[in-house]
Amino acid sequence: MAAKKILILTASIGSGHIKAAEAVAQELKRQQPETEIVTVDFMARSTSFWHWLTKKIYLEMLNFVPNLYDVFYKLSSSETGGSCGKNMFAYFMLPVFERLQHELQPDGIICTHPFPAGTVSLWKEKHQSNLPLSVVMTDYSLHQMWLCSGVENYFMATEAMRQAMTEQGFAAENLHVTGIPISSEVLNLPHKAELRRELGFGQERKVILLMGGGLGLGGIERTLQELEKIEQPLTLLVIAGRNSQLQQQAEDFAEGSHHTIRVWGYTEEVRRLMGAADLLITKPGALTISEAFALGTPMLLHDPIPGPETENAVYATKHGAAVWLHPGEKLAGAVEEIFHGGCLEKMHEQALQSAKPLASQEIVKIILRSAGFWAGHRE
């Protein structure tokens, strides 16, 4: 049988969609080594200038008018609003997928972002194609932008999402509650004490990891100022992502702090640092939460992007693995409260109970045994 070619379409809006795509690609190559895997960032400038410009506008909106984004998110949450938004982006992005499909001729497609998912769905409808399409949702709540026709397999984080889709008429056999895919690296990390030895941290201090995603968002400088109010000496690990200004600010702050502060820019050490930490202070991105669950790392969540990250924060908090710091609440006090009275240990256990570390393996197994994948397709 000829080797299959799988096209994975993702989007560099934050880092979560990219990480999910990487995890699926890694596992697909492990389970089916002869498969050719092509991963395309649907929002990269190299893919389309106009897609890239759309992304830039979106990110500027998050920075300067987050409430406006919240309005758009809520409007598109309804069935009518979601359909309008989805169709608008799908028609806009259709020419780019037409080009990719012509150039690559994939045997199957996996999407980890709603924009390419809706675009491929529209293409399938226009061409009456049975090209196998799988969609990996990267949120802990259901949003209408993810929902489209012609999807052979939907993969989601929770049973509540599956139930909601069933109620909207989606076939139950196409809906799979696997969890959100994370890298197999998380499963193979050493114990926390060994990680600290390898990374050069002492065992005597509490270790807090501060991060705001690949874009370095989330008020890290303000968080450092708050943590300075805690008298107990701490080891603070700061990941500034691709935000060079933030990295410099954190390094400057470290020189005058009574805590030990180590600073990274964009780094591949995120999972090791997360595994070494007693507490993660972060924005509630779904992939970050999923990795923290798998590592048993308690979380203090703040400054969620209105919409999906707010729902992620609700989910993690409800399951006892996180504390959500709301506006006006004191961060230093919240940290001290977590560190006392056995709270940290309880959060650690709840995080592990919420984890679905084998999501990638399950997703790939289901895709590989799908009849459409093996049978091929005809236009």
C-alpha positions in Angstrom: 0.0 0.0 0.0 1.4 3.4 -1.0 2.4 5.7 1.9 -0.2 8.2 2.9 0.3 12.0 3.1 -1.4 13.8 6.0 -1.7 17.6 6.0 -1.9 19.2 9.4 -3.3 22.7 9.4 -2.7 24.9 12.4 -2.5 28.6 13.3 0.2 30.6 15.1 -2.3 32.6 17.2 -0.7 32.1 20.5 1.3 28.8 20.9 -1.5 26.3 21.8 -2.7 25.4 18.3 0.9 24.9 17.1 1.8 22.7 20.1 -1.3 20.6 19.6 -0.3 20.1 15.9 3.2 19.2 16.9 2.0 16.6 19.4 -0.3 15.0 16.9 2.5 15.0 14.2 5.0 13.5 16.6 2.6 10.7 17.6 1.5 10.1 14.0 5.1 9.6 13.0 5.6 7.2 15.9 2.6 5.0 15.1 2.8 5.2 11.3 6.5 5.9 10.4 5.9 5.6 6.6 3.2 8.4 6.6 4.3 11.7 5.1 3.3 14.5 7.4 3.2 18.1 6.2 2.3 20.8 8.8 1.3 24.2 7.6 0.7 27.3 9.7 -2.4 28.7 8.1 -1.7 32.2 9.5 2.0 32.5 8.6 3.2 35.2 6.3 4.8 32.5 4.2 1.4 30.9 3.7 -0.6 34.0 3.0 0.2 37.7 3.6 -3.5 38.4 4.1 -3.9 35.6 6.6 -0.9 36.9 8.5 -2.3 40.5 8.4 -5.6 39.1 9.9 -3.6 37.6 12.7 -1.7 40.8 13.4 -5.0 42.7 13.6 -6.4 40.1 16.0 -3.3 40.4 18.3 -3.5 44.1 18.3 -7.1 43.9 19.2 -6.2 41.7 22.2 -3.6 44.2 23.3 -5.6 47.4 23.0 -9.3 46.5 23.0 -9.8 43.2 24.7 -13.4 44.0 25.5 -14.1 44.3 21.7 -12.8 40.8 21.2 -15.1 39.7 24.0 -18.1 41.1 22.1 -17.1 39.3 18.9 -16.6 36.0 20.8 -20.0 36.2 22.4 -21.7 37.2 19.1 -20.1 34.2 17.3 -21.1 31.9 20.2 -24.7 31.7 18.9 -25.5 29.3 16.1 -26.4 32.1 13.7 -23.4 34.3 14.7 -21.0 31.4 14.6 -22.2 30.3 11.1 -21.8 33.9 9.8 -18.3 34.3 11.3 -17.2 30.9 10.2 -18.4 31.3 6.6 -16.8 34.8 6.3 -13.4 33.5 7.3 -13.8 30.3 5.2 -14.6 32.2 2.0 -11.8 34.6 2.6 -9.3 31.8 3.2 -10.6 29.4 0.6 -8.1 30.4 -2.2 -5.2 29.6 0.0 -6.4 26.1 0.8 -7.2 25.6 -2.9 -3.5 26.2 -3.6 -2.3 24.0 -0.8 -4.6 21.2 -1.8 -3.4 21.4 -5.4 0.2 21.5 -4.4 0.2 18.8 -1.7 -2.7 16.4 -2.7 -3.1 15.1 0.8 -4.9 11.8 1.7 -6.2 13.3 4.9 -6.3 16.6 6.8 -6.1 17.3 10.5 -6.9 20.9 11.8 -6.1 22.3 15.2 -7.7 25.7 14.6 -11.2 26.6 13.6 -10.2 28.8 10.6 -8.6 26.1 8.5 -11.3 23.6 9.7 -14.1 25.8 8.4 -12.2 26.5 5.1 -11.6 22.8 4.4 -15.2 22.0 5.2 -16.3 24.7 2.7 -13.9 23.3 0.1 -15.2 19.8 0.6 -18.8 21.0 0.1 -18.0 23.0 -3.0 -16.1 20.0 -4.6 -18.3 17.3 -3.2 -15.2 15.7 -1.8 -14.8 12.9 0.7 -11.3 13.9 1.7 -11.0 12.7 5.4 -11.0 15.7 7.7 -10.3 15.5 11.5 -10.6 18.5 13.8 -8.8 18.7 17.2 -10.4 21.3 19.4 -8.0 23.1 21.7 -10.3 24.6 24.3 -12.2 23.3 27.3 -15.5 24.7 26.2 -17.5 24.5 23.0 -17.7 27.4 20.5 -19.7 27.5 17.3 -16.7 28.5 15.3 -15.3 25.0 15.6 -18.5 23.3 14.3 -18.7 22.5 10.6 -19.9 19.9 8.2 -17.8 17.1 6.5 -15.7 16.3 9.6 -15.0 12.6 10.0 -13.6 12.9 13.5 -14.0 15.5 16.1 -11.6 15.3 19.2 -12.5 17.3 22.3 -11.5 17.9 25.9 -14.6 17.1 27.9 -17.8 15.0 27.9 -19.8 18.2 28.3 -18.6 19.4 24.9 -19.5 16.0 23.3 -23.0 16.1 24.8 -23.5 19.7 23.5 -22.5 18.6 20.0 -24.8 15.6 20.1 -27.7 17.9 21.0 -26.9 20.0 18.0 -27.2 17.0 15.7 -23.6 15.8 15.3 -23.3 12.0 15.0 -22.1 10.5 18.2 -19.7 8.1 16.5 -17.8 11.0 15.1 -17.2 12.6 18.5 -14.3 11.5 20.7 -13.5 12.8 24.2 -9.8 12.3 24.2 -8.5 15.4 25.9 -6.2 18.0 24.3 -3.0 16.5 22.7 0.2 17.3 24.5 3.8 16.3 23.7 5.0 12.8 24.8 7.9 14.6 26.4 5.6 15.4 29.4 5.2 11.7 30.1 9.0 11.0 30.0 10.2 13.8 32.3 12.2 12.9 35.5 10.7 13.5 39.0 10.5 17.0 40.2 13.6 16.6 42.5 15.7 15.3 39.7 14.6 18.0 37.3 15.6 20.6 39.9 19.0 19.0 40.2 19.4 19.0 36.4 18.4 22.6 36.1 20.5 23.8 39.0 17.8 24.8 41.5 18.0 24.1 45.2 15.5 21.9 46.9 14.9 24.1 49.9 12.9 27.0 48.3 9.5 27.0 46.7 9.8 27.3 42.9 7.3 29.4 40.9 7.1 29.5 37.2 5.8 32.6 35.5 4.8 32.5 31.8 2.3 34.1 29.4 2.5 31.9 26.3 4.8 32.3 23.3 3.9 35.9 23.0 5.0 36.8 26.5 1.6 38.2 27.5 -0.1 38.2 30.9 1.4 41.1 33.1 4.6 39.3 34.2 6.3 42.5 35.2 3.4 43.3 37.5 3.4 39.8 38.9 7.1 40.1 39.8 6.4 43.3 41.7 3.6 41.5 43.6 5.8 38.5 44.5 8.5 40.8 45.9 6.1 41.5 48.7 6.4 37.9 49.9 9.2 37.7 52.6 9.9 34.0 52.2 12.8 33.7 49.6 11.5 32.0 46.5 13.0 30.8 43.2 11.2 32.5 40.4 11.4 31.2 36.8 10.3 33.7 34.2 9.6 32.8 30.5 9.2 35.9 28.5 8.6 34.2 25.2 9.4 36.2 22.1 8.8 39.4 24.0 12.4 40.8 24.2 11.3 43.9 26.0 9.7 41.8 28.8 12.8 39.6 29.0 15.0 42.7 29.6 12.6 44.1 32.2 12.6 40.8 34.1 16.4 40.6 34.0 16.7 44.1 35.3 14.2 43.4 38.0 16.1 40.3 39.1 19.2 42.4 40.0 17.4 44.1 42.9 15.1 41.2 44.0 15.5 39.3 47.3 14.2 36.2 45.4 16.4 34.2 43.0 15.1 35.0 39.5 16.1 33.2 36.3 14.8 34.5 33.0 14.3 32.8 29.6 13.1 34.1 26.3 11.5 31.7 23.9 12.7 28.2 25.1 12.1 24.5 24.5 12.6 24.0 28.2 9.1 25.0 29.2 7.9 21.5 30.1 11.0 20.7 32.2 10.6 24.1 34.0 6.9 23.4 34.6 7.7 19.9 36.0 10.3 21.5 38.4 7.9 24.2 39.7 5.7 24.0 42.8 3.3 26.6 41.3 2.6 27.9 37.8 1.4 31.5 37.4 0.1 32.0 33.9 -2.7 33.0 31.6 -5.1 30.0 31.1 -4.2 28.8 27.7 -5.7 25.3 27.1 -2.4 23.6 26.1 -0.7 25.1 29.1 -3.4 23.9 31.4 -3.3 20.4 29.8 0.4 20.1 30.3 0.1 21.4 33.9 -2.6 18.8 34.6 -0.3 16.0 33.3 2.6 17.2 35.4 0.5 17.7 38.5 1.5 21.4 38.7 -0.9 23.6 40.6 -1.8 26.9 38.8 -2.6 30.5 39.7 -4.5 31.8 36.7 -4.9 35.5 35.8 -5.7 37.9 33.0 -7.5 35.4 30.7 -8.3 36.5 27.2 -12.1 37.1 27.2 -13.9 34.1 25.8 -12.0 30.8 25.5 -9.4 31.5 28.2 -12.0 32.5 30.6 -13.8 29.2 30.1 -10.4 27.4 30.5 -9.9 29.2 33.8 -13.4 28.1 35.0 -12.7 24.5 34.1 -9.4 24.3 35.9 -10.7 26.1 38.9 -13.8 24.0 39.1 -11.7 20.8 39.1 -9.6 22.1 42.0 -6.3 22.3 40.1 -6.1 26.0 40.0 -6.9 29.3 41.7 -8.3 32.0 39.5 -7.1 35.5 40.6 -9.8 38.0 39.7 -9.2 41.7 39.2 -8.6 43.5 42.5 -7.5 40.4 44.4 -3.9 40.4 45.8 -1.5 38.0 44.1 1.0 37.9 46.9 -1.8 36.9 49.4 -3.1 34.2 47.0 0.4 32.7 46.6 0.9 32.6 50.4 -2.5 31.0 50.9 -1.7 28.3 48.3 1.6 27.5 50.0 0.1 26.9 53.4 -2.5 24.5 54.9 -1.9 21.6 52.5 -3.5 23.5 49.6 -0.6 22.9 47.2 -0.7 19.1 47.8 -4.5 19.0 47.2 -4.2 21.0 44.0 -1.4 18.7 42.8 -3.6 15.6 43.2 -6.6 17.3 41.5 -4.4 18.3 38.6 -3.3 14.7 38.0 -6.9 13.5 38.3 -7.9 16.0 35.6 -5.1 15.0 33.2 -5.5 13.1 29.9 -1.8 12.6 29.0 -2.5 10.0 26.4 -4.7 12.2 24.2 -2.2 12.3 21.3 -2.0 8.5 21.2 -5.8 8.0 21.3 -6.4 10.7 18.6 -3.9 9.1 16.2 -5.2 5.6 16.8 -8.7 6.7 15.9 -7.6 8.6 12.8 -5.5 5.7 11.6 -8.3 3.2 11.9 -10.8 5.5 10.2 -12.2 3.9 7.1 -11.8 7.1 5.1 -8.1 7.3 5.8 -7.3 3.8 4.6 -9.8 3.8 1.7 -8.5 7.0 0.1 -10.8 9.5 -1.5 -12.0 10.4 -4.9 -13.0 13.8 -6.2 
